[in-house]
Amino acid sequence: MARKQRASNEVESPTCLKCGAGMRPILIEEEYPGYERRTFGCQSCDGTMTEWAPVPTQTPASYRA
């Protein structure tokens, strides 16, 4: 079963392919272990876009420079 999350402002937003405006994250779902499905929406033309991305991993403090 997919785990649903609210969209985060930390996700880089794409440009709408229909009108060229910036899109904003609507929903982020962790569908498979290690991968999430990101859904974006365009405020200008109401278009949507979905992309798959690896889940960001946090680097332990001991590895940070």
CHARMM internal coordinates of N, CA and C (Angstrom, degrees):
IC EDIT
DIST 1 N 1 CA 1.4408
DIST 1 CA 1 C 1.5247
ANGL 1 N 1 CA 1 C 108.99
DIST 1 C 2 N 1.2951
ANGL 1 CA 1 C 2 N 117.11
DIHE 1 N 1 CA 1 C 2 N 138.19
DIST 2 N 2 CA 1.4535
ANGL 1 C 2 N 2 CA 122.44
DIHE 1 CA 1 C 2 N 2 CA -178.44
DIST 2 CA 2 C 1.5213
ANGL 2 N 2 CA 2 C 110.52
DIHE 1 C 2 N 2 CA 2 C -72.15
DIST 2 C 3 N 1.3136
ANGL 2 CA 2 C 3 N 115.67
DIHE 2 N 2 CA 2 C 3 N 140.31
DIST 3 N 3 CA 1.4544
ANGL 2 C 3 N 3 CA 121.13
DIHE 2 CA 2 C 3 N 3 CA 174.29
DIST 3 CA 3 C 1.5196
ANGL 3 N 3 CA 3 C 107.59
DIHE 2 C 3 N 3 CA 3 C -96.69
DIST 3 C 4 N 1.3202
ANGL 3 CA 3 C 4 N 117.54
DIHE 3 N 3 CA 3 C 4 N 120.37
DIST 4 N 4 CA 1.4558
ANGL 3 C 4 N 4 CA 121.26
DIHE 3 CA 3 C 4 N 4 CA -176.64
DIST 4 CA 4 C 1.5174
ANGL 4 N 4 CA 4 C 110.08
DIHE 3 C 4 N 4 CA 4 C -94.48
DIST 4 C 5 N 1.3303
ANGL 4 CA 4 C 5 N 114.70
DIHE 4 N 4 CA 4 C 5 N 142.49
DIST 5 N 5 CA 1.4473
ANGL 4 C 5 N 5 CA 121.65
DIHE 4 CA 4 C 5 N 5 CA 178.41
DIST 5 CA 5 C 1.5170
ANGL 5 N 5 CA 5 C 108.38
DIHE 4 C 5 N 5 CA 5 C -132.24
DIST 5 C 6 N 1.3018
ANGL 5 CA 5 C 6 N 116.14
DIHE 5 N 5 CA 5 C 6 N 156.80
DIST 6 N 6 CA 1.4637
ANGL 5 C 6 N 6 CA 120.03
DIHE 5 CA 5 C 6 N 6 CA 171.07
DIST 6 CA 6 C 1.5104
ANGL 6 N 6 CA 6 C 108.08
DIHE 5 C 6 N 6 CA 6 C -73.90
DIST 6 C 7 N 1.3090
ANGL 6 CA 6 C 7 N 116.83
DIHE 6 N 6 CA 6 C 7 N 149.80
DIST 7 N 7 CA 1.4503
ANGL 6 C 7 N 7 CA 121.38
DIHE 6 CA 6 C 7 N 7 CA 179.46
DIST 7 CA 7 C 1.5220
ANGL 7 N 7 CA 7 C 110.46
DIHE 6 C 7 N 7 CA 7 C -65.95
DIST 7 C 8 N 1.3089
ANGL 7 CA 7 C 8 N 115.86
DIHE 7 N 7 CA 7 C 8 N 145.92
DIST 8 N 8 CA 1.4568
ANGL 7 C 8 N 8 CA 121.73
DIHE 7 CA 7 C 8 N 8 CA -176.86
DIST 8 CA 8 C 1.5206
ANGL 8 N 8 CA 8 C 110.86
DIHE 7 C 8 N 8 CA 8 C -109.74
DIST 8 C 9 N 1.3105
ANGL 8 CA 8 C 9 N 117.07
DIHE 8 N 8 CA 8 C 9 N 149.44
DIST 9 N 9 CA 1.4637
ANGL 8 C 9 N 9 CA 121.63
DIHE 8 CA 8 C 9 N 9 CA 176.15
DIST 9 CA 9 C 1.5178
ANGL 9 N 9 CA 9 C 111.74
DIHE 8 C 9 N 9 CA 9 C -75.45
DIST 9 C 10 N 1.3417
ANGL 9 CA 9 C 10 N 117.75
DIHE 9 N 9 CA 9 C 10 N -7.67
DIST 10 N 10 CA 1.4546
ANGL 9 C 10 N 10 CA 121.79
DIHE 9 CA 9 C 10 N 10 CA -179.23
DIST 10 CA 10 C 1.5331
ANGL 10 N 10 CA 10 C 112.38
DIHE 9 C 10 N 10 CA 10 C -80.29
DIST 10 C 11 N 1.3203
ANGL 10 CA 10 C 11 N 117.87
DIHE 10 N 10 CA 10 C 11 N -10.17
DIST 11 N 11 CA 1.4602
ANGL 10 C 11 N 11 CA 122.48
DIHE 10 CA 10 C 11 N 11 CA -178.48
DIST 11 CA 11 C 1.5226
ANGL 11 N 11 CA 11 C 109.64
DIHE 10 C 11 N 11 CA 11 C -83.77
DIST 11 C 12 N 1.3365
ANGL 11 CA 11 C 12 N 116.36
DIHE 11 N 11 CA 11 C 12 N 132.24
DIST 12 N 12 CA 1.4628
ANGL 11 C 12 N 12 CA 120.48
DIHE 11 CA 11 C 12 N 12 CA 178.07
DIST 12 CA 12 C 1.5272
ANGL 12 N 12 CA 12 C 109.11
DIHE 11 C 12 N 12 CA 12 C -72.87
DIST 12 C 13 N 1.3250
ANGL 12 CA 12 C 13 N 116.82
DIHE 12 N 12 CA 12 C 13 N 126.00
DIST 13 N 13 CA 1.4611
ANGL 12 C 13 N 13 CA 121.87
DIHE 12 CA 12 C 13 N 13 CA -175.76
DIST 13 CA 13 C 1.5224
ANGL 13 N 13 CA 13 C 111.80
DIHE 12 C 13 N 13 CA 13 C -90.07
DIST 13 C 14 N 1.3364
ANGL 13 CA 13 C 14 N 117.05
DIHE 13 N 13 CA 13 C 14 N 138.36
DIST 14 N 14 CA 1.4626
ANGL 13 C 14 N 14 CA 121.06
DIHE 13 CA 13 C 14 N 14 CA 178.04
DIST 14 CA 14 C 1.5286
ANGL 14 N 14 CA 14 C 111.54
DIHE 13 C 14 N 14 CA 14 C -82.39
DIST 14 C 15 N 1.3210
ANGL 14 CA 14 C 15 N 115.77
DIHE 14 N 14 CA 14 C 15 N 175.75
DIST 15 N 15 CA 1.4571
ANGL 14 C 15 N 15 CA 123.17
DIHE 14 CA 14 C 15 N 15 CA 175.07
DIST 15 CA 15 C 1.5210
ANGL 15 N 15 CA 15 C 108.40
DIHE 14 C 15 N 15 CA 15 C -97.54
DIST 15 C 16 N 1.3179
ANGL 15 CA 15 C 16 N 117.20
DIHE 15 N 15 CA 15 C 16 N 138.82
DIST 16 N 16 CA 1.4621
ANGL 15 C 16 N 16 CA 122.27
DIHE 15 CA 15 C 16 N 16 CA 179.80
DIST 16 CA 16 C 1.5231
ANGL 16 N 16 CA 16 C 110.57
DIHE 15 C 16 N 16 CA 16 C -62.90
DIST 16 C 17 N 1.3208
ANGL 16 CA 16 C 17 N 116.98
DIHE 16 N 16 CA 16 C 17 N 131.87
DIST 17 N 17 CA 1.4572
ANGL 16 C 17 N 17 CA 121.39
DIHE 16 CA 16 C 17 N 17 CA 179.83
DIST 17 CA 17 C 1.5293
ANGL 17 N 17 CA 17 C 112.33
DIHE 16 C 17 N 17 CA 17 C -76.01
DIST 17 C 18 N 1.3336
ANGL 17 CA 17 C 18 N 117.68
DIHE 17 N 17 CA 17 C 18 N -20.99
DIST 18 N 18 CA 1.4671
ANGL 17 C 18 N 18 CA 121.52
DIHE 17 CA 17 C 18 N 18 CA -179.81
DIST 18 CA 18 C 1.5249
ANGL 18 N 18 CA 18 C 112.07
DIHE 17 C 18 N 18 CA 18 C -81.07
DIST 18 C 19 N 1.3418
ANGL 18 CA 18 C 19 N 116.90
DIHE 18 N 18 CA 18 C 19 N -48.78
DIST 19 N 19 CA 1.4677
ANGL 18 C 19 N 19 CA 119.27
DIHE 18 CA 18 C 19 N 19 CA -172.00
DIST 19 CA 19 C 1.5232
ANGL 19 N 19 CA 19 C 114.54
DIHE 18 C 19 N 19 CA 19 C -121.11
DIST 19 C 20 N 1.3364
ANGL 19 CA 19 C 20 N 118.17
DIHE 19 N 19 CA 19 C 20 N -10.26
DIST 20 N 20 CA 1.4605
ANGL 19 C 20 N 20 CA 121.36
DIHE 19 CA 19 C 20 N 20 CA 177.07
DIST 20 CA 20 C 1.5234
ANGL 20 N 20 CA 20 C 114.87
DIHE 19 C 20 N 20 CA 20 C 86.04
DIST 20 C 21 N 1.3216
ANGL 20 CA 20 C 21 N 117.98
DIHE 20 N 20 CA 20 C 21 N 1.99
DIST 21 N 21 CA 1.4658
ANGL 20 C 21 N 21 CA 121.04
DIHE 20 CA 20 C 21 N 21 CA 178.91
DIST 21 CA 21 C 1.5261
ANGL 21 N 21 CA 21 C 110.24
DIHE 20 C 21 N 21 CA 21 C -79.42
DIST 21 C 22 N 1.3174
ANGL 21 CA 21 C 22 N 116.11
DIHE 21 N 21 CA 21 C 22 N 160.68
DIST 22 N 22 CA 1.4569
ANGL 21 C 22 N 22 CA 120.76
DIHE 21 CA 21 C 22 N 22 CA 176.25
DIST 22 CA 22 C 1.5221
ANGL 22 N 22 CA 22 C 110.40
DIHE 21 C 22 N 22 CA 22 C -70.79
DIST 22 C 23 N 1.3220
ANGL 22 CA 22 C 23 N 116.59
DIHE 22 N 22 CA 22 C 23 N 142.44
DIST 23 N 23 CA 1.4620
ANGL 22 C 23 N 23 CA 121.27
DIHE 22 CA 22 C 23 N 23 CA 179.27
DIST 23 CA 23 C 1.5188
ANGL 23 N 23 CA 23 C 108.67
DIHE 22 C 23 N 23 CA 23 C -104.24
DIST 23 C 24 N 1.3311
ANGL 23 CA 23 C 24 N 115.80
DIHE 23 N 23 CA 23 C 24 N 160.74
DIST 24 N 24 CA 1.4552
ANGL 23 C 24 N 24 CA 119.74
DIHE 23 CA 23 C 24 N 24 CA 177.46
DIST 24 CA 24 C 1.5208
ANGL 24 N 24 CA 24 C 109.81
DIHE 23 C 24 N 24 CA 24 C -123.51
DIST 24 C 25 N 1.3394
ANGL 24 CA 24 C 25 N 116.96
DIHE 24 N 24 CA 24 C 25 N 149.15
DIST 25 N 25 CA 1.4642
ANGL 24 C 25 N 25 CA 119.74
DIHE 24 CA 24 C 25 N 25 CA 178.84
DIST 25 CA 25 C 1.5272
ANGL 25 N 25 CA 25 C 111.16
DIHE 24 C 25 N 25 CA 25 C -64.93
DIST 25 C 26 N 1.3334
ANGL 25 CA 25 C 26 N 115.90
DIHE 25 N 25 CA 25 C 26 N 135.19
DIST 26 N 26 CA 1.4564
ANGL 25 C 26 N 26 CA 121.59
DIHE 25 CA 25 C 26 N 26 CA 176.88
DIST 26 CA 26 C 1.5211
ANGL 26 N 26 CA 26 C 109.64
DIHE 25 C 26 N 26 CA 26 C -105.07
DIST 26 C 27 N 1.3368
ANGL 26 CA 26 C 27 N 116.33
DIHE 26 N 26 CA 26 C 27 N -47.29
DIST 27 N 27 CA 1.4595
ANGL 26 C 27 N 27 CA 120.70
DIHE 26 CA 26 C 27 N 27 CA -174.91
DIST 27 CA 27 C 1.5207
ANGL 27 N 27 CA 27 C 109.63
DIHE 26 C 27 N 27 CA 27 C -150.62
DIST 27 C 28 N 1.3314
ANGL 27 CA 27 C 28 N 115.64
DIHE 27 N 27 CA 27 C 28 N 140.60
DIST 28 N 28 CA 1.4590
ANGL 27 C 28 N 28 CA 121.75
DIHE 27 CA 27 C 28 N 28 CA 174.66
DIST 28 CA 28 C 1.5206
ANGL 28 N 28 CA 28 C 106.83
DIHE 27 C 28 N 28 CA 28 C -125.36
DIST 28 C 29 N 1.3401
ANGL 28 CA 28 C 29 N 116.37
DIHE 28 N 28 CA 28 C 29 N 123.86
DIST 29 N 29 CA 1.4618
ANGL 28 C 29 N 29 CA 121.65
DIHE 28 CA 28 C 29 N 29 CA -178.64
DIST 29 CA 29 C 1.5178
ANGL 29 N 29 CA 29 C 109.55
DIHE 28 C 29 N 29 CA 29 C -123.31
DIST 29 C 30 N 1.3304
ANGL 29 CA 29 C 30 N 116.96
DIHE 29 N 29 CA 29 C 30 N 132.75
DIST 30 N 30 CA 1.4570
ANGL 29 C 30 N 30 CA 120.29
DIHE 29 CA 29 C 30 N 30 CA 172.77
DIST 30 CA 30 C 1.5162
ANGL 30 N 30 CA 30 C 106.75
DIHE 29 C 30 N 30 CA 30 C -87.95
DIST 30 C 31 N 1.3238
ANGL 30 CA 30 C 31 N 115.72
DIHE 30 N 30 CA 30 C 31 N 98.83
DIST 31 N 31 CA 1.4647
ANGL 30 C 31 N 31 CA 122.51
DIHE 30 CA 30 C 31 N 31 CA -173.29
DIST 31 CA 31 C 1.5357
ANGL 31 N 31 CA 31 C 111.21
DIHE 30 C 31 N 31 CA 31 C -84.30
DIST 31 C 32 N 1.3152
ANGL 31 CA 31 C 32 N 116.89
DIHE 31 N 31 CA 31 C 32 N -43.59
DIST 32 N 32 CA 1.4647
ANGL 31 C 32 N 32 CA 123.37
DIHE 31 CA 31 C 32 N 32 CA 179.80
DIST 32 CA 32 C 1.5157
ANGL 32 N 32 CA 32 C 107.69
DIHE 31 C 32 N 32 CA 32 C -128.29
DIST 32 C 33 N 1.3249
ANGL 32 CA 32 C 33 N 118.98
DIHE 32 N 32 CA 32 C 33 N 153.40
DIST 33 N 33 CA 1.4623
ANGL 32 C 33 N 33 CA 120.48
DIHE 32 CA 32 C 33 N 33 CA 179.02
DIST 33 CA 33 C 1.5336
ANGL 33 N 33 CA 33 C 111.30
DIHE 32 C 33 N 33 CA 33 C -56.10
DIST 33 C 34 N 1.3130
ANGL 33 CA 33 C 34 N 115.79
DIHE 33 N 33 CA 33 C 34 N 124.53
DIST 34 N 34 CA 1.4599
ANGL 33 C 34 N 34 CA 120.77
DIHE 33 CA 33 C 34 N 34 CA 178.25
DIST 34 CA 34 C 1.5143
ANGL 34 N 34 CA 34 C 115.33
DIHE 33 C 34 N 34 CA 34 C 88.27
DIST 34 C 35 N 1.3402
ANGL 34 CA 34 C 35 N 118.94
DIHE 34 N 34 CA 34 C 35 N -4.83
DIST 35 N 35 CA 1.4672
ANGL 34 C 35 N 35 CA 121.76
DIHE 34 CA 34 C 35 N 35 CA -179.38
DIST 35 CA 35 C 1.5188
ANGL 35 N 35 CA 35 C 110.64
DIHE 34 C 35 N 35 CA 35 C -134.56
DIST 35 C 36 N 1.3174
ANGL 35 CA 35 C 36 N 115.47
DIHE 35 N 35 CA 35 C 36 N 144.53
DIST 36 N 36 CA 1.4521
ANGL 35 C 36 N 36 CA 120.11
DIHE 35 CA 35 C 36 N 36 CA 176.59
DIST 36 CA 36 C 1.5217
ANGL 36 N 36 CA 36 C 110.89
DIHE 35 C 36 N 36 CA 36 C -128.24
DIST 36 C 37 N 1.3314
ANGL 36 CA 36 C 37 N 114.63
DIHE 36 N 36 CA 36 C 37 N 148.95
DIST 37 N 37 CA 1.4577
ANGL 36 C 37 N 37 CA 121.41
DIHE 36 CA 36 C 37 N 37 CA 177.03
DIST 37 CA 37 C 1.5198
ANGL 37 N 37 CA 37 C 106.74
DIHE 36 C 37 N 37 CA 37 C -100.54
DIST 37 C 38 N 1.3440
ANGL 37 CA 37 C 38 N 116.32
DIHE 37 N 37 CA 37 C 38 N 122.53
DIST 38 N 38 CA 1.4574
ANGL 37 C 38 N 38 CA 122.31
DIHE 37 CA 37 C 38 N 38 CA -178.49
DIST 38 CA 38 C 1.5202
ANGL 38 N 38 CA 38 C 109.75
DIHE 37 C 38 N 38 CA 38 C -108.46
DIST 38 C 39 N 1.3189
ANGL 38 CA 38 C 39 N 116.23
DIHE 38 N 38 CA 38 C 39 N 126.48
DIST 39 N 39 CA 1.4622
ANGL 38 C 39 N 39 CA 121.68
DIHE 38 CA 38 C 39 N 39 CA 178.28
DIST 39 CA 39 C 1.5209
ANGL 39 N 39 CA 39 C 107.90
DIHE 38 C 39 N 39 CA 39 C -111.85
DIST 39 C 40 N 1.3522
ANGL 39 CA 39 C 40 N 115.27
DIHE 39 N 39 CA 39 C 40 N 128.39
DIST 40 N 40 CA 1.4587
ANGL 39 C 40 N 40 CA 122.39
DIHE 39 CA 39 C 40 N 40 CA -179.06
DIST 40 CA 40 C 1.5216
ANGL 40 N 40 CA 40 C 109.59
DIHE 39 C 40 N 40 CA 40 C -116.84
DIST 40 C 41 N 1.3282
ANGL 40 CA 40 C 41 N 116.63
DIHE 40 N 40 CA 40 C 41 N 151.06
DIST 41 N 41 CA 1.4536
ANGL 40 C 41 N 41 CA 121.47
DIHE 40 CA 40 C 41 N 41 CA 178.29
DIST 41 CA 41 C 1.5185
ANGL 41 N 41 CA 41 C 110.36
DIHE 40 C 41 N 41 CA 41 C -128.15
DIST 41 C 42 N 1.3299
ANGL 41 CA 41 C 42 N 115.85
DIHE 41 N 41 CA 41 C 42 N 146.83
DIST 42 N 42 CA 1.4533
ANGL 41 C 42 N 42 CA 122.80
DIHE 41 CA 41 C 42 N 42 CA 178.57
DIST 42 CA 42 C 1.5272
ANGL 42 N 42 CA 42 C 108.51
DIHE 41 C 42 N 42 CA 42 C -99.16
DIST 42 C 43 N 1.3273
ANGL 42 CA 42 C 43 N 117.04
DIHE 42 N 42 CA 42 C 43 N 127.78
DIST 43 N 43 CA 1.4538
ANGL 42 C 43 N 43 CA 121.03
DIHE 42 CA 42 C 43 N 43 CA 179.19
DIST 43 CA 43 C 1.5213
ANGL 43 N 43 CA 43 C 111.93
DIHE 42 C 43 N 43 CA 43 C -78.27
DIST 43 C 44 N 1.3288
ANGL 43 CA 43 C 44 N 117.55
DIHE 43 N 43 CA 43 C 44 N -19.97
DIST 44 N 44 CA 1.4618
ANGL 43 C 44 N 44 CA 120.69
DIHE 43 CA 43 C 44 N 44 CA -177.63
DIST 44 CA 44 C 1.5229
ANGL 44 N 44 CA 44 C 112.92
DIHE 43 C 44 N 44 CA 44 C -81.11
DIST 44 C 45 N 1.3476
ANGL 44 CA 44 C 45 N 116.77
DIHE 44 N 44 CA 44 C 45 N -47.20
DIST 45 N 45 CA 1.4728
ANGL 44 C 45 N 45 CA 119.44
DIHE 44 CA 44 C 45 N 45 CA -174.10
DIST 45 CA 45 C 1.5281
ANGL 45 N 45 CA 45 C 113.09
DIHE 44 C 45 N 45 CA 45 C -120.19
DIST 45 C 46 N 1.3254
ANGL 45 CA 45 C 46 N 118.05
DIHE 45 N 45 CA 45 C 46 N 4.19
DIST 46 N 46 CA 1.4627
ANGL 45 C 46 N 46 CA 123.82
DIHE 45 CA 45 C 46 N 46 CA -178.89
DIST 46 CA 46 C 1.5221
ANGL 46 N 46 CA 46 C 113.76
DIHE 45 C 46 N 46 CA 46 C 64.10
DIST 46 C 47 N 1.3195
ANGL 46 CA 46 C 47 N 118.06
DIHE 46 N 46 CA 46 C 47 N 20.21
DIST 47 N 47 CA 1.4607
ANGL 46 C 47 N 47 CA 121.55
DIHE 46 CA 46 C 47 N 47 CA 175.73
DIST 47 CA 47 C 1.5184
ANGL 47 N 47 CA 47 C 110.20
DIHE 46 C 47 N 47 CA 47 C -74.37
DIST 47 C 48 N 1.3298
ANGL 47 CA 47 C 48 N 116.65
DIHE 47 N 47 CA 47 C 48 N 158.91
DIST 48 N 48 CA 1.4611
ANGL 47 C 48 N 48 CA 121.39
DIHE 47 CA 47 C 48 N 48 CA 176.77
DIST 48 CA 48 C 1.5184
ANGL 48 N 48 CA 48 C 110.10
DIHE 47 C 48 N 48 CA 48 C -129.43
DIST 48 C 49 N 1.3241
ANGL 48 CA 48 C 49 N 115.55
DIHE 48 N 48 CA 48 C 49 N 157.88
DIST 49 N 49 CA 1.4606
ANGL 48 C 49 N 49 CA 122.46
DIHE 48 CA 48 C 49 N 49 CA 178.88
DIST 49 CA 49 C 1.5144
ANGL 49 N 49 CA 49 C 107.55
DIHE 48 C 49 N 49 CA 49 C -145.36
DIST 49 C 50 N 1.3248
ANGL 49 CA 49 C 50 N 116.55
DIHE 49 N 49 CA 49 C 50 N 140.95
DIST 50 N 50 CA 1.4617
ANGL 49 C 50 N 50 CA 121.97
DIHE 49 CA 49 C 50 N 50 CA 177.66
DIST 50 CA 50 C 1.5192
ANGL 50 N 50 CA 50 C 108.83
DIHE 49 C 50 N 50 CA 50 C -122.83
DIST 50 C 51 N 1.3280
ANGL 50 CA 50 C 51 N 116.58
DIHE 50 N 50 CA 50 C 51 N 138.34
DIST 51 N 51 CA 1.4628
ANGL 50 C 51 N 51 CA 121.39
DIHE 50 CA 50 C 51 N 51 CA 176.72
DIST 51 CA 51 C 1.5148
ANGL 51 N 51 CA 51 C 109.06
DIHE 50 C 51 N 51 CA 51 C -138.31
DIST 51 C 52 N 1.3327
ANGL 51 CA 51 C 52 N 115.42
DIHE 51 N 51 CA 51 C 52 N 154.05
DIST 52 N 52 CA 1.4590
ANGL 51 C 52 N 52 CA 122.39
DIHE 51 CA 51 C 52 N 52 CA 175.50
DIST 52 CA 52 C 1.5132
ANGL 52 N 52 CA 52 C 107.50
DIHE 51 C 52 N 52 CA 52 C -105.02
DIST 52 C 53 N 1.3278
ANGL 52 CA 52 C 53 N 116.75
DIHE 52 N 52 CA 52 C 53 N 140.28
DIST 53 N 53 CA 1.4592
ANGL 52 C 53 N 53 CA 120.93
DIHE 52 CA 52 C 53 N 53 CA -179.51
DIST 53 CA 53 C 1.5270
ANGL 53 N 53 CA 53 C 109.32
DIHE 52 C 53 N 53 CA 53 C -148.16
DIST 53 C 54 N 1.3301
ANGL 53 CA 53 C 54 N 116.22
DIHE 53 N 53 CA 53 C 54 N 151.97
DIST 54 N 54 CA 1.4603
ANGL 53 C 54 N 54 CA 118.01
DIHE 53 CA 53 C 54 N 54 CA 174.98
DIST 54 CA 54 C 1.5211
ANGL 54 N 54 CA 54 C 109.57
DIHE 53 C 54 N 54 CA 54 C -67.89
DIST 54 C 55 N 1.3315
ANGL 54 CA 54 C 55 N 116.28
DIHE 54 N 54 CA 54 C 55 N 147.29
DIST 55 N 55 CA 1.4577
ANGL 54 C 55 N 55 CA 120.87
DIHE 54 CA 54 C 55 N 55 CA 177.92
DIST 55 CA 55 C 1.5182
ANGL 55 N 55 CA 55 C 107.74
DIHE 54 C 55 N 55 CA 55 C -69.69
DIST 55 C 56 N 1.3317
ANGL 55 CA 55 C 56 N 117.22
DIHE 55 N 55 CA 55 C 56 N 128.69
DIST 56 N 56 CA 1.4663
ANGL 55 C 56 N 56 CA 119.01
DIHE 55 CA 55 C 56 N 56 CA 179.11
DIST 56 CA 56 C 1.5256
ANGL 56 N 56 CA 56 C 110.46
DIHE 55 C 56 N 56 CA 56 C -63.14
DIST 56 C 57 N 1.3085
ANGL 56 CA 56 C 57 N 115.86
DIHE 56 N 56 CA 56 C 57 N 135.63
DIST 57 N 57 CA 1.4592
ANGL 56 C 57 N 57 CA 120.28
DIHE 56 CA 56 C 57 N 57 CA 177.95
DIST 57 CA 57 C 1.5135
ANGL 57 N 57 CA 57 C 108.41
DIHE 56 C 57 N 57 CA 57 C -102.89
DIST 57 C 58 N 1.3010
ANGL 57 CA 57 C 58 N 115.89
DIHE 57 N 57 CA 57 C 58 N 145.47
DIST 58 N 58 CA 1.4537
ANGL 57 C 58 N 58 CA 120.02
DIHE 57 CA 57 C 58 N 58 CA 177.96
DIST 58 CA 58 C 1.5118
ANGL 58 N 58 CA 58 C 109.00
DIHE 57 C 58 N 58 CA 58 C -91.89
DIST 58 C 59 N 1.3160
ANGL 58 CA 58 C 59 N 115.64
DIHE 58 N 58 CA 58 C 59 N 132.81
DIST 59 N 59 CA 1.4547
ANGL 58 C 59 N 59 CA 121.85
DIHE 58 CA 58 C 59 N 59 CA 179.43
DIST 59 CA 59 C 1.5218
ANGL 59 N 59 CA 59 C 108.75
DIHE 58 C 59 N 59 CA 59 C -82.38
DIST 59 C 60 N 1.3307
ANGL 59 CA 59 C 60 N 117.09
DIHE 59 N 59 CA 59 C 60 N 128.86
DIST 60 N 60 CA 1.4656
ANGL 59 C 60 N 60 CA 118.65
DIHE 59 CA 59 C 60 N 60 CA 178.07
DIST 60 CA 60 C 1.5265
ANGL 60 N 60 CA 60 C 110.85
DIHE 59 C 60 N 60 CA 60 C -57.10
DIST 60 C 61 N 1.3279
ANGL 60 CA 60 C 61 N 117.62
DIHE 60 N 60 CA 60 C 61 N 147.75
DIST 61 N 61 CA 1.4575
ANGL 60 C 61 N 61 CA 122.62
DIHE 60 CA 60 C 61 N 61 CA -177.60
DIST 61 CA 61 C 1.5308
ANGL 61 N 61 CA 61 C 111.81
DIHE 60 C 61 N 61 CA 61 C -57.16
DIST 61 C 62 N 1.3266
ANGL 61 CA 61 C 62 N 117.44
DIHE 61 N 61 CA 61 C 62 N -30.01
DIST 62 N 62 CA 1.4638
ANGL 61 C 62 N 62 CA 120.16
DIHE 61 CA 61 C 62 N 62 CA -177.88
DIST 62 CA 62 C 1.5289
ANGL 62 N 62 CA 62 C 112.19
DIHE 61 C 62 N 62 CA 62 C -69.92
DIST 62 C 63 N 1.3655
ANGL 62 CA 62 C 63 N 118.90
DIHE 62 N 62 CA 62 C 63 N -17.66
DIST 63 N 63 CA 1.4576
ANGL 62 C 63 N 63 CA 121.58
DIHE 62 CA 62 C 63 N 63 CA 179.86
DIST 63 CA 63 C 1.5225
ANGL 63 N 63 CA 63 C 112.77
DIHE 62 C 63 N 63 CA 63 C -96.40
DIST 63 C 64 N 1.3240
ANGL 63 CA 63 C 64 N 118.16
DIHE 63 N 63 CA 63 C 64 N -11.38
DIST 64 N 64 CA 1.4714
ANGL 63 C 64 N 64 CA 121.03
DIHE 63 CA 63 C 64 N 64 CA -179.05
DIST 64 CA 64 C 1.5095
ANGL 64 N 64 CA 64 C 110.78
DIHE 63 C 64 N 64 CA 64 C -75.17
DIST 64 C 65 N 1.3193
ANGL 64 CA 64 C 65 N 114.99
DIHE 64 N 64 CA 64 C 65 N 145.27
DIST 65 N 65 CA 1.4772
ANGL 64 C 65 N 65 CA 119.96
DIHE 64 CA 64 C 65 N 65 CA 179.53
DIST 65 CA 65 C 1.5084
ANGL 65 N 65 CA 65 C 111.16
DIHE 64 C 65 N 65 CA 65 C -85.62
END
COOR INIT
IC SEED 1 N 1 CA 1 C
IC BUILD
